[in-house]
Amino acid sequence: MLKINHKEYDVVILGAGMGGLVCGCYLAKAGVKVLIVEKNARPGGYCMSFSVNGFHFDACVHSFGSFRKGGILRNIIEELNLQKRIKIKRHNPSDTIVTKEHKINFCNELDETIKEFSQNFPYEKKNIKKFFGYINSNQRDHFNLRKQTFQDILDRYFKNRKLKAILSVFVLGNAGLPASKISAFTSLKFYKEFMLDGGYYPKGGIQTLPDVFAERFKEFGGELLLSDLVDKVHIENETVHGVTTKKNGFISSKYVISNIDSKQLFLDLIDRKEINPIIVKRINKLVPSSSMFILYLGLSKRISSVKPLKNIWSLASYNIDNANDKAMNQGINHFEWFLVRVLEDGRSILAMTNAPYKTARYWQENKIRLKGIFIKKIERIIPEIKDTIIFQSAATPHTLYGWTHNFCGAAYGWAETPLQFALPGLAQTTFIKNLYQTGHWATIVQGISGVIYLGRDTARIIIRKEKKHVV
């Protein structure tokens, strides 16, 4: 669909990632006239899949959480009546971490996970139970920990540095920061919604999620404009009044909801005269999350030694901060931690680690070398793949930028440090009237469960303002 049916909407949403799609579904269901504009030919953002040479890969997102009874994702799927359209399985164990001394599983049952950790660290047994119990509780003080770090929480419960490193690598790998830098609130939410309630995956690949939500959005009467790019958000008297796209020109709207990179929104799409110079300075000081180096491998035969769709984490160094600092400043030469995952067909492999943006030239000169190092590392974890690789490709941070236009190819929005959490005027509600943000650039949430929660919540703000029926 290249042309829209109207030139005036109640709401225009920038970006058809999961946050934008969920937001659009709730608005359209409530009778709001809404348009989603997406620069790519398919919806999903990082939550997409692709096929090449007979192999099927998920581009970036590898699994999701919060699908238990009463979980965020399950509630939203039920509220939008999508239960029969998405077949979701949960894999057990969902994650396994491998170090020189340990092999520990994250299981579907919390007691089994506690047992796994306790068997590996018997002297920390009581504290392990207390730690996971605290995460799984409905403690209202979790939000009060937003200005502390996850390292503060780990130090409160544990003494063993190896145990703390193992627990922190999941945060590093899924949120882009080591425990010493990431907000404790973000980490606790991540653990509860993704590690303790994780391992879910849709039949057909991760692209199934955005495809089904996009279909539902259109059934509710929403319009999805693909392969078009918003190049201006119009502001008058500190109030939004529409957007301009490359192919459709000016589109009037009462509200604009951004599900794209905040820096692009405020500094590229809006005239500088409409933004206070103090805000510009504040945005320019913000630090994006790390990007990723992602490896895609196709094998000549199915893997038999590893269960498909389980996340295997390799940790070579217990000094997480040092390993992360070296990788971000010097480049990923040693792959001291990474995630590897065998996909549904047993012949496609996805592997990833955090990576610095650097220059295009750097990646052109080092991509082949780094692929080789990465493959050797994976062969140590899964020896069976040796001599069976018939396809290989990789995504660099510049590839991720091409997919989403995220600043510096950021994989997780702004870095979720205590100082960058829920920033006034740059979070869900912005300093411009009727301009909102949703998704992981809103400095509040991360992960699929986080962005879909915020998508629904943002929609409800506008539904209440417009006095529509809240659904």
C-alpha positions, 0 to 999 in steps of 0.5 A: 500500500503506497497511497493513503485513503485520507489526508487527515487523521486523529493520530499518526504513528511513526514506525510499525514496530511492536509498540506502534502496532499495539498502540495502533490496534487499541486506538483503532479498536476504540474508533480513533482514525489512525495511520501508521507510517513505516519506512520498510516494506514489512512491519516489525522493526527489529522484530522481523524474520527473513529467508535466504538460500533456504534458511530462515532467520530471525533478524534480531529478537530471539524470544519473548516473555510475559506470556503466563496467565495474567502476563502482559503479552497474553493479556494484550493478545486476549484483549485483541482476540488474537489467541487463535491466530498465534501459536506460541510454545514455551521451551524448557529450559529457556536459557542455559549459561555455559562457563568454564566451571558451570552449566546452569539452566533457566527452567520454566518452574522457578523452583527448578531454576533455584535448584540449578543455581543452588547446586552450582553455588551451594554456599549461596543457596539461601540468598539465591532463594531470597533473590529470586523470591524478591524478583518474583514478588509484587514488591511495590518498591521495585520502582523506588530502585530506579536510581540504583543499579542492578549491581547494588541489588546483586551486592545486597544478596550475594558475595560470590563474584562468579554468581554475580557475573552469571546473573548480570550477563543476561542483563548485558545481553538483553538490555545492553548494559552491565549490572554496574550501569543499568537501572535496578528497576529495569533489571528487576522487570526484565528478570521477572518478565523475560527470564522467569517467564521467558522462552516463548516463541511463535510458530513460523518465526518472530515475524509472525507477531508483527504480521498478526498485529498489523492484520488486526490493526487494519481489521479495526479500521486502521491504515498502514502505510508501508515503504514511506518515510516521515521526513517532517513533524509539523509543530505550531504554537508548541502543538503538533498538527501533522506530518509530511512523508516522502510519498504522500506529502502533508498529512494532518493529525491531532496527535502524533505518536513516535515509535522511532529513534528519539534523536531522529524525531526531535533533532531531524524531523522537527524544526529547531526553532520549535525546540528549546536549545536546552532540550537540544543540549539534553538530547545530545548528551544522552547515551544510546544503548549498545548495538549488536554484531549478529551472525547467521549460519546455515548448516548442511544437516540438522543439529542433534546435540542442541535442542532448537529454540533454546538460548545458550549463553557463553561466558568466558570472563567473569569480569563483566565490566572489563569485558564490556568496556574493552568490547565497546572501546576497542572492538569485539575481538575476543567474544567474551560473552555471546548468545547462540540459538539453533532455530526451528529447522535445526539447520539455521543458527542465530548468534549475537553479542553487543558491539560498538557502532564505529565507522562503516570502514571499520566494519568493512575491514573487520567483518570477515575477520570477526565472523571467523573468530565468532564461528570458532567460538560457537564451534567450542559450544556446539562442536557438531557444526564444524565442517557443516556450515554452507551459508554464513552472513552477519549484521553489523551495527550499520545494518541495524541502523539501516533496518530502523534508523536507530541512532548509532544502530542502538539495539535497545533505545537509550541506555537504561542507566539510572540517570536516563530513566523516565526523563521528563519531557522526553519520555512517554509525554513530551514537551510538545503538546499532543506529541507522544513517544512509545516503545523503547526510546521512551526511557521507561521500558525494554523488550517486547513485553515492555514496548507492547505494554507502553503501546497499549498505555499510550493508546489509552492516554489518547482514548481517555483524552478523546473520551472514547470507550477504553478497551 
